[in-house]
Amino acid sequence: MDPVTKKREYKDDYTNKTLYLPGPTDVREDVIDAMAEPVFGHRMDRMTDLYTTIVEDTKEFLDTDNDVIVLTASGTEFWEATTLNLVDDGRVLCPTSGAFSERQANVTERLGKPVDRIEYEWGEAVKPDDVRAALAADGAEYDAVTVVMNETSTGVRNPIEEIGDVVADYPETYFVVDAISALGGDYVDIEAHGIDAIFTSVQKAFAMPPGLSVCVVSDDAYERESESDSASWYGGFQRCLDYYDRKGQTHSTPAIPLMLAYRKQMKHMLEETHERRDERHRDMAEYTRSWAREHFDLFAEAGYESRTVTCIENTRGIDVAGTIDTVSEEYDMVFSSGYGDIGEETFRIGHMGEHTVESVRALTDAIEDVAGL
């Protein structure tokens, strides 16, 4: 197979753009600056100080007593790790309602685990009653239920709290939540709804540079993994958490500069508080939805709209790709086209991280100007 790309030399003259993507999002300057400390050893006491700080600060921010793992990895690592850690010989129930929930089901299958899907049209939300019916069916025995909290491709926020309450009635089934584009901007009471593992990537609502993933692990999930013969090596709960308990560090070499950025940003997040951060994200979501309804329409099912990403139905038939390019060129702002098969039918605005209603309004004003709305 012939390669289709050539080397394109990275230059030093790129124009910085304000990011309104579904991730990554803009990062504070002092968080970027925090990565510039001299390199130090990942087995030094200094590393223990750093890693224990970010882990314990994350617990405080998320208001959880569950264990926290911070790994150098994409959030995709925990698609694989949670499957290997919690699924043995049983089946996995994977409701699919968009590109990322379908991808999670595919990952589970590639790991050799049998999957049953509850399939929804793109734009629809997962319904708790459907999950209950699947779990209650004759002969149904599931090791895990996996749900994408925030379906980034469609702008749907699935009701994971109600789904968790359903799964809690089946104590032998573990509840796994992909919150990659939501956690940190959309408040979740993790313990109250029986979530055994919930994970995210820090370049989304945490507003940090890409490269770290975070997973919150229940005691039950830890115990389950410790009995498994097929647990993940890199993302194994026991391996990660036991090493933390013994050493206060990661079992493998981490991206130390990113963890320095994490430390700085988490202090900002703690100062804001989770509740106020959630409120700010709700305000941004409400503004963006109102603007979308005025000029276009929403792609997500009514009542299940995301709090961090709005997927807008292109009812006016504007040139989405052309509008994105022009807004980028003239205003130095970047938003996103629709995903996959709905690329020109929709476009997406990420309102997460450190954005405000005012900064989102600056983008929508630019879109109005370029698209002639």
For each residue, the residues with C-beta under 8 A, 3 or more apart:
1:
2:
3: 6
4:
5: 8
6: 3
7:
8: 5
9:
10:
11: 14
12:
13:
14: 11
15: 332
16: 332
17: 328 332 333 334
18: 26 332 333 334 359 363
19: 24 25 26 334 350
20: 25 333 334 335 336 349 350 351 355 360 363
21: 24 25 334 335 336 348 350
22: 152 181 204 308 309 336 348 350 352
23: 152 180 181 201 203 204 350 352
24: 19 21 27 203 204 209 210
25: 19 20 21 203 204 205 207 350 352 353 354 355
26: 18 19 207 353 354 355
27: 24 31 32 207 208 209 261 265 353 354
28: 31 32 207 264 265 268 354
29: 32 33
30: 33 34 264
31: 27 28 34 207 208 209 261 264 265 268
32: 27 28 29 35 209 261
33: 29 30 36
34: 30 31 37 260 261 263 264
35: 32 209 257 258 260 261
36: 33 257
37: 34 40 257 260
38:
39: 256 257
40: 37 44 46 47 256
41: 44 46 47
42: 47 249 250 253 254 256
43: 47 249
44: 40 41 47 48
45: 48 49
46: 40 41 49 50
47: 40 41 42 43 44 50 51 249 256
48: 44 45 51 52 247 248 249
49: 45 46 52 53
50: 46 47 53 54 256 259 260 263
51: 47 48 54 55 70 244 248 249 250 254 259
52: 48 49 55 56 248
53: 49 50 56 57 263
54: 50 51 57 58 70 259 262 263 266
55: 51 52 58 59 68 70 244
56: 52 53 59 60
57: 53 54 60 61 263 266 267 270
58: 54 55 61 62 68 70 214 266
59: 55 56 62 64 65 66 68
60: 56 57 63 270
61: 57 58 184 266 269 270 274
62: 58 59 68 183 188 190 216 274
63: 60 189 274
64: 59 68 190 191 216
65: 59 191
66: 59 190 191 216 217 218 219
67: 216 217 219 222 237 241 244
68: 55 58 59 62 64 214 215 216 217
69: 214 215 217 235 237 240 241 244
70: 51 54 55 58 212 213 214 250 254 259 262
71: 77 212 213 214 215 234 235 240 250 254
72: 211 212 250 252 253 254 255 258
73: 76 77 78 211 212 213 234 235
74: 77 201 210 211 213
75: 78 79 178 180 199 200 201 213
76: 73 79 80 107 213
77: 71 73 74 80 81 213 234 235
78: 73 75 81 82 178 197 199 213 215 235
79: 75 76 82 83 103 104 107 108 178
80: 76 77 83 84 107 111 232 235
81: 77 78 84 85 215 232 234 235 236 237
82: 78 79 85 86 144 146 176 197 199 215 235
83: 79 80 86 87 92 107 108 111 113 144 146 176
84: 80 81 87 111 228 230 231 232 235 236
85: 81 82 197 221 224 225 228 231 232 235 236 237
86: 82 83 143 144 174 176 196 197 221 224 225 228
87: 83 84 90 92 108 111 113 143 144 230
88: 143 228 229 230
89: 143
90: 87 141 142 143 144
91: 113 114 115 116 140 141 142 143
92: 83 87 105 108 113 114 115 116 142 143 144 145 146
93: 115 116 118 131 134 135 142 144 145 146 173
94: 101 104 105 108 115 116 117 118 145 146
95: 101 117 118 119 120 126 130 131 145 146 147 158
96: 101 102 105 117 118 119 120
97: 101 119 120 121 122 123 124 125 126 148 151 154 156 158
98: 101 102 122 123 148 151 152 153 154 156 339
99: 102 103 122 151 152 153 154 339 340
100: 103 104 148 151 152 153 178 180
101: 94 95 96 97 98 104 105 126 146 147 148 151 178
102: 96 98 99 105 106
103: 79 99 100 106 107
104: 79 94 100 101 107 108 146 148 178
105: 92 94 96 101 102 108 109 115 117 146
106: 102 103 109 110
107: 76 79 80 83 103 104 110 111
108: 79 83 87 92 94 104 105 111 113 115 146
109: 105 106 112 113 114 115
110: 106 107
111: 80 83 84 87 107 108
112: 109
113: 83 87 91 92 108 109
114: 91 92 109
115: 91 92 93 94 105 108 109
116: 91 92 93 94 134 142
117: 94 95 96 105
118: 93 94 95 96 126 130 131 134
119: 95 96 97
120: 95 96 97 124 125 126
121: 97 124
122: 97 98 99 153 154 299 341 342
123: 97 98 154 156 299 300 301 311
124: 97 120 121 156 301 304
125: 97 120 156 157 158 159 300 301 303 304
126: 95 97 101 118 120 130 131 147 158 159 163
127: 130 131 159
128: 131 132 159 162 163 165 166
129: 132 133
130: 95 118 126 127 133 134
131: 93 95 118 126 127 128 134 135 145 163 166 167
132: 128 129 135 136 166 169
133: 129 130 136 137
134: 93 116 118 130 131 137 140 142
135: 93 131 132 140 142 145 166 167 169 170 173
136: 132 133 140
137: 133 134 140
138:
139:
140: 91 134 135 136 137
141: 90 91 172
142: 90 91 92 93 116 134 135 145 170 173
143: 86 87 88 89 90 91 92 172 173 174
144: 82 83 86 87 90 92 93 173 174 175 176
145: 92 93 94 95 131 135 142 163 167 173 174 175 176
146: 82 83 92 93 94 95 101 104 105 108 176 177 178
147: 95 101 126 158 160 163 175 176 177 178
148: 97 98 100 101 104 151 158 177 178 180
149: 157 158 160 177 178 179 182 183 186 188 198
150: 156 157 158 179 180 181 182 186 306 307 308 309
151: 97 98 99 100 101 148 154 155 156 157 158 306
152: 22 23 98 99 100 155 180 181 306 309 339 348
153: 98 99 100 122 311 338 339 340 342
154: 97 98 99 122 123 151 299 300 311 339 342
155: 151 152 298 299 300 305 306 309 310 311 312 348
156: 97 98 123 124 125 150 151 300 301 304 305 306 311
157: 125 149 150 151 182 186 300 304 305 306 307
158: 95 97 125 126 147 148 149 150 151 163 304
159: 125 126 127 128 162 163 304
160: 147 149 163 164 177 179 188 193 195
161: 164 165 188 189 192 193
162: 128 159 165 166
163: 126 128 131 145 147 158 159 160 166 167 175
164: 160 161 167 168 175 177 193 194 195
165: 128 161 162 168 169 193 194
166: 128 131 132 135 162 163 169
167: 131 135 145 163 164 170 173 174 175 194
168: 164 165 171 175 193 194
169: 132 135 165 166
170: 135 142 167 173
171: 168
172: 141 143
173: 93 135 142 143 144 145 167 170
174: 86 143 144 145 167 196 197 220 221 224
175: 144 145 147 163 164 167 168 194 195 196 197
176: 82 83 86 144 145 146 147 196 197 198
177: 146 147 148 149 160 164 188 195 197 198 199
178: 75 78 79 100 101 104 146 147 148 149 199
179: 149 150 160 182 183 186 188 198 199 200
180: 23 75 100 148 150 152 183 199 200 201 204
181: 22 23 150 152 200 201 204 205 306 308 309 352
182: 149 150 157 179 185 186 188 200 204 205 306 307 308
183: 62 149 179 180 186 188 198 199 200 204 205 206 214
184: 61 200 204 205 206 207 269 277
185: 182 204 205 277 278 281 307 308 352 353
186: 149 150 157 179 182 183 205 278 281 306 307 308
187: 274 275 277 278
188: 62 149 160 161 177 179 182 183 193 195 198
189: 63 161 192 193
190: 62 64 66 193 195 198 216
191: 64 65 66 194 195 218
192: 161 189
193: 160 161 164 165 168 188 189 190
194: 164 165 167 168 175 191 218
195: 160 164 175 177 188 190 191 198 216 218
196: 86 174 175 176 217 218 220 221 224
197: 78 82 85 86 174 175 176 177 215 216 217 218 221
198: 149 176 177 179 183 188 190 195 215 216
199: 75 78 82 177 178 179 180 183 213 214 215 216
200: 75 179 180 181 182 183 184 204 205 206 213 214
201: 23 74 75 180 181 204 206 210 212 213 214
202: 206 208 209 210 211 212 213 214 258 262
203: 23 24 25 206 207 208 209 210 211
204: 22 23 24 25 180 181 182 183 184 185 200 201 207 308 352 353
205: 25 181 182 183 184 185 186 200 281 308 352 353
206: 183 184 200 201 202 203 214 262 265 269 353
207: 25 26 27 28 31 184 203 204 265 352 353 354
208: 27 31 202 203 212 258 261 262 265
209: 24 27 31 32 35 202 203 258 261
210: 24 74 201 202 203
211: 72 73 74 202 203 255 258
212: 70 71 72 73 201 202 208 255 258 259 262
213: 70 71 73 74 75 76 77 78 199 200 201 202
214: 58 68 69 70 71 183 199 200 201 202 206
215: 68 69 71 78 81 82 197 198 199 235
216: 62 64 66 67 68 190 195 197 198 199
217: 66 67 68 69 196 197 221 222 237 241
218: 66 191 194 195 196 197 221 222
219: 66 67 222 223
220: 174 196 223 224
221: 85 86 174 196 197 217 218 224 225 237
222: 67 217 218 219 225 226 237 238 241
223: 219 220 226 227
224: 85 86 174 196 220 221 227 228
225: 85 86 221 222 228 231 236 237 238
226: 222 223 237 238
227: 223 224
228: 84 85 86 88 224 225 231
229: 88
230: 84 87 88
231: 84 85 225 228 236 237 238 239
232: 80 81 84 85 235 236
233: 236 239
234: 71 73 77 81 252
235: 69 71 73 77 78 80 81 82 84 85 215 232 240
236: 81 84 85 225 231 232 233 239 240
237: 67 69 81 85 217 221 222 225 226 231 240 241
238: 222 225 226 231 241 242
239: 231 233 236 242 243 251
240: 69 71 235 236 237 243 244 250 251
241: 67 69 217 222 237 238 244 245
242: 238 239 245 246
243: 239 240 246 247 249 250 251
244: 51 55 67 69 240 241 247 248 249 250
245: 241 242
246: 242 243
247: 48 243 244
248: 48 51 52 244
249: 42 43 47 48 51 243 244
250: 42 51 70 71 72 240 243 244 253 254
251: 239 240 243
252: 72 234
253: 42 72 250
254: 42 51 70 71 72 250 258 259
255: 72 211 212 258 259
256: 39 40 42 47 50 259 260
257: 35 36 37 39 260 261
258: 35 72 202 208 209 211 212 254 255 261 262
259: 50 51 54 70 212 254 255 256 262 263
260: 34 35 37 50 256 257 263 264
261: 27 31 32 34 35 208 209 257 258 264 265
262: 54 70 202 206 208 212 258 259 265 266
263: 34 50 53 54 57 259 260 266 267
264: 28 30 31 34 260 261 267 268
265: 27 28 31 206 207 208 261 262 268 269
266: 54 57 58 61 262 263 269 270
267: 57 263 264 270 271
268: 28 31 264 265 271 272
269: 61 184 206 265 266 272 274 277
270: 57 60 61 266 267 273
271: 267 268
272: 268 269 276 277 280
273: 270 276 277
274: 61 62 63 187 269 277 278
275: 187 278 279
276: 272 273 279 280
277: 184 185 187 269 272 273 274 280 281
278: 185 186 187 274 275 281 282 307
279: 275 276 282 283
280: 272 276 277 283 284 356
281: 185 186 205 277 278 284 285 307 308 351 352
282: 278 279 285 286 307
283: 279 280 286 287 357
284: 280 281 287 288 351 352 355 356 357 360
285: 281 282 288 289 305 306 307 308 310 351
286: 282 283 289 290
287: 283 284 290 291 351 357 360 361
288: 284 285 291 292 310 349 351 360 364
289: 285 286 292 293 298 305 310
290: 286 287 293 294
291: 287 288 294 295 364
292: 288 289 295 296 297 298 310 312
293: 289 290 296 297 298
294: 290 291
295: 291 292 316 368 373
296: 292 293 312 313 314 315 316
297: 292 293 312 313 315
298: 155 289 292 293 302 305 310 311 312 313
299: 122 123 154 155 311 312 313 338 342 345 346
300: 123 125 154 155 156 157 304 305 306 310 311
301: 123 124 125 156 304
302: 298 305
303: 125
304: 124 125 156 157 158 159 300 301
305: 155 156 157 285 289 298 300 302 310
306: 150 151 152 155 156 157 181 182 186 285 300 309 310 311
307: 150 157 182 185 186 278 281 282 285
308: 22 150 181 182 185 186 204 205 281 285 350 351 352
309: 22 150 152 155 181 306 348 349 350 351 352
310: 155 285 288 289 292 298 300 305 306 348 349 351
311: 123 153 154 155 156 298 299 300 306 338 346 347 348
312: 155 292 296 297 298 299 346 347 348 349
313: 296 297 298 299 345 346
314: 296 317 318 320 338 344 345 346 347
315: 296 297
316: 295 296 371 373
317: 314
318: 314 323 371
319: 322 323
320: 314 323 324 337 338 343 344 346 347
321: 324 325 337 344
322: 319 325 326
323: 318 319 320 326 327 347 367 370 371
324: 320 321 327 328 334 335 336 337 347
325: 321 322 328 329
326: 322 323 329 330 370
327: 323 324 330 331 333 334 335 363 366 367 370
328: 17 324 325 331 332 333 334
329: 325 326
330: 326 327 366 370
331: 327 328 363 366 370
332: 15 16 17 18 328
333: 17 18 20 327 328 362 363 366
334: 17 18 19 20 21 324 327 328
335: 20 21 324 327 347 348 349 350 363 367
336: 20 21 22 324 347 348 349 350
337: 320 321 324 343 344 346 347 348
338: 153 299 311 314 320 342 343 344 345 346 347 348
339: 98 99 152 153 154 342 343 346 348
340: 99 153 343
341: 122
342: 122 153 154 299 338 339 345 346
343: 320 337 338 339 340 346
344: 314 320 321 337 338
345: 299 313 314 338 342
346: 299 311 312 313 314 320 337 338 339 342 343
347: 311 312 314 320 323 324 335 336 337 338
348: 21 22 152 155 309 310 311 312 335 336 337 338 339
349: 20 288 309 310 312 335 336 360 363 364
350: 19 20 21 22 23 25 308 309 335 336 355
351: 20 281 284 285 287 288 308 309 310 355 360
352: 22 23 25 181 185 204 205 207 281 284 308 309 355
353: 25 26 27 185 204 205 206 207
354: 25 26 27 28 207
355: 20 25 26 284 350 351 352 359 360
356: 280 284 359 360
357: 283 284 287 360 361
358: 361 362
359: 18 355 356 362 363
360: 20 284 287 288 349 351 355 356 357 363 364
361: 287 357 358 364 365
362: 333 358 359 365 366
363: 18 20 327 331 333 335 349 359 360 366 367
364: 288 291 349 360 361 367 368
365: 361 362 368 369
366: 327 330 331 333 362 363 369 370
367: 323 327 335 363 364 370 371 373
368: 295 364 365 371 372 373
369: 365 366 372
370: 323 326 327 330 331 366 367
371: 316 318 323 367 368
372: 368 369
373: 295 316 367 368
